[in-house]
Amino acid sequence: MSNIELINADAQFSYSVVIPTHNEIRDLEVTVAMVWASEPRPIEIIVVDDCGDDDVKERLSSFPDVKVVRTPKRLGAGGAKRFGANLATGDVIVIMDSHMRMPYNWLLTADEALDHYPQAIFCCACINFRCRWVGSGAKWSRSTTEKSSDVFMKQSWMNRGEHDVVDRCDSLLGGCYFIPRHIWEVMGGLNPSLYGWGYEEHDLSLRAYMMGFEVRRINSLGVQHRFQK
């Protein structure tokens, strides 16, 4: 597909992008700018200010169609994601961190995978800011990235797989994932009792498997992620 075809292409699905944030305004501004400049653009970008000290609404005022909402109290990463996702109206809910970098046509890449696997939820391959592959579907233990997971697929967390394949994987990688609305509604959204980061993708993945859905990774969609200590 040529660049001209990509620029003029329309997405089959409408996308709502939810970005929770807490005191990450410098990264957030770049992330929002790149999502806003996507081709095609999502129908809405919802930034959830989880009671941070930054004036997020003012700093993002140059993006008039970006919706900034502030949580009534500190909810933590999982709660802030749920708060924003409950406001989303698109066919697909995209939940992503506020420190991401993505290619301009990333939603078209997701569009093809969503069309081909209608009963799946998806993550992408994550790259650190040094552009080295560091994660391709979350691991079940945070103690090491070297050992393979023995839960379902026995895959190495570092194994990206073949570039043009949409692989099944054990669990979503939390930096950026895609949930079709019909699956979101069947699953009941995000677990309201999860507070911290790194839990909701495992919870979603387990519930997806239990309800007969699949968890897949879009190998060709590499999104940069600032892995924080």
N, C-alpha and C positions, 0 to 999 in steps of 0.2 A: 504494500500500500504506500503510495507516495505521500509526501508532506502536504501537498495540496488537498488530497483526499482526506487526510486526517483533520486538517483545519476546518474543512467544510462538513465533516461528518456530524451527525446527530446521534446522541445516545438513545438507546432503546428504552432505558429506564431513567427515572428521575432520581437524583441523589440528594440526600440531606447529609451534610458533613457536620459532625458535632466535635468540637475541640474544647476540652476542659483545660483550665489553666490556673496556676497559683504562683504568682510572682515570677513569671517567665516572660516578661513583656518583650525583651529583645528577640528571643527565638520566636515568640508568638507572632510578632509583626511579619517576620519573613515567611513563616508557615502560612498565615492567612493570605499574604500577598500571592504566594504560589498557588494556593487553592483557588483563589479568586481569579487568577489568570489562566486557570485550566481551560482546555478546549476539548470537549464542551464544559461549560461552567455548571457546577451543581445548582439546583434550584434554590438552595438556601445553605448558608454557613452560619451555624449557631455556635458562638463562643460562650462558654460557661466560666465566668469569673468566680472561682470558689473562695470568695472572701479574701482576696489578696490585697496587697498594699498598693499595687499599681493602678493607675486610672485607665483601665483597659478600654472603657467606652470612648474616652477622649482620644487615646492613642490610636484607636482604629476608626476614628471618625472620617478618615479619607476613603473608607469603604462604606458608602451609605447603605448598601443593601446587605451588609453583614449585621446579623442580629446578636447583640451582646446582652446576656442575661446574668444576673448576679444571684448566687445562692443565698437563702435567708440566714444560713449559718454554715460553718465549715463542714463540708460533707465528705471530704477526701476524694481520691481519684475515682473510685468506683461509684460513689454517690453522685459526684458531679457529672459523670458520664450518663448515669441514669436520668438525672435532672434534665439534661439537654436532649437526650434521646426521646424523652416523653413529649417534647415539643416538636419533634421532627414530623414532616408530612410527606416525604418522598417515598418512592417505591423501594428504595434501598437506604438503610441507615449506615453511614460510614462513621465509625468512631476512631479518632486518631489523637495522638499526643500533640502537644503544642510545640514540639521541637522536631519537626519532620521536614524533609525536602523531597519533592516528587517530580517526575517528568510531566510536561504540560499535557500529555495525552493519556494520563494514567487512568482516567475514568472510562475511556474507550477500551483499554486493555481489560479492565474489570468487567465492562459490559459484555464482552465476548464470553468470558468465563461464566458469568451469571446466566446468560442465555443458554449456554451448553449444559450447565448443571443446576437446574432450577430448584433442586432439593438439597442445596448445600449452603453453608456459610463459609466465608473466605478470609484468608489473610494474605499478605504479600511477603516477598523476601526482603528482609531488612539489611541495610548496609550501615556501617558506622560512618562518621564524618570523614574518615580517612579513606573511604571507598573500598573497604575490605568487607567481604561477606562474613557476617557474624551470627546470623540467625535465620532459620527458615522454618518457622513453626515452633511454638514454645516448647520448652522442656518441662518435665514434671518435677524435677529437682533443680534448685538453683545452686547446688553445691559445685557443679562442674558443667562445662559445655562439651567435654570430651566423650563422656559415656553416652551410649545410645539409650533411648527410652524403651522400656520393656512393657509399657502399658498396652498399646495397640499395635503399632506399626513396626516397632523395633528400629526406628530410624535414628540416625545421628542428628542432633540439633544443628550441626554445622553443614549438613548435607543439603545443598540447594536443589539437587535433582536436575533433570534435563530442562534446558531453558524454556522450551516451548510447551512444556507439559503442565497441566493443572493437577498436581499430585494430591492424593489423600494424605492427611497428616494427623498427628495425635491431637494437637491443640492449636488454637489460634495463637498467633504472636500479637501481643497487645498493642504494639506501636500503631497499627492501622489495620482495621478489619471491617468487613462488609457483611451486613445482615439483611437479607431480603425481608420486606415488611411482613409477608405472609408467615415466614418462619418466626420473626420477632413476636408476632401476636400469639402464635401457638405456644411459644416458649414462655410468654409472659414477660419479656424484656429482661433487664438486668436484675440480679438478686439485690434487693434493697438492704440486706444486712451486711454487704461487703463494703468495707471502708477504704482500705489501703490499695496500693497499686499492685498489679500482677496477679490478682485473684479472679477477676471477672472473666478473663478469657478461658481459664480452666473450667470455671463453673458453666459458662455458655457451651463449651465444647462437650463436656460430659452430658449436659442436658440434651444437646443436639443428638448425640449418639443414642441416648436412651429413648428419644422420641422418633427415631428412624431417619434422621437427617445425616448428612455427611459434613465433615470438616475438610476443606481443601485449601491448598496454597497455590497462588498464581506465581509460578516460578519466573515468568518473564517480567513481572512487575517488581522492580527493585526500588524501594523507597528508603532514602537516607533517614537515619534515626540517631539522635544524640543519646547514647547509652550513658546514664548518669549513675554515680556512685550512691 
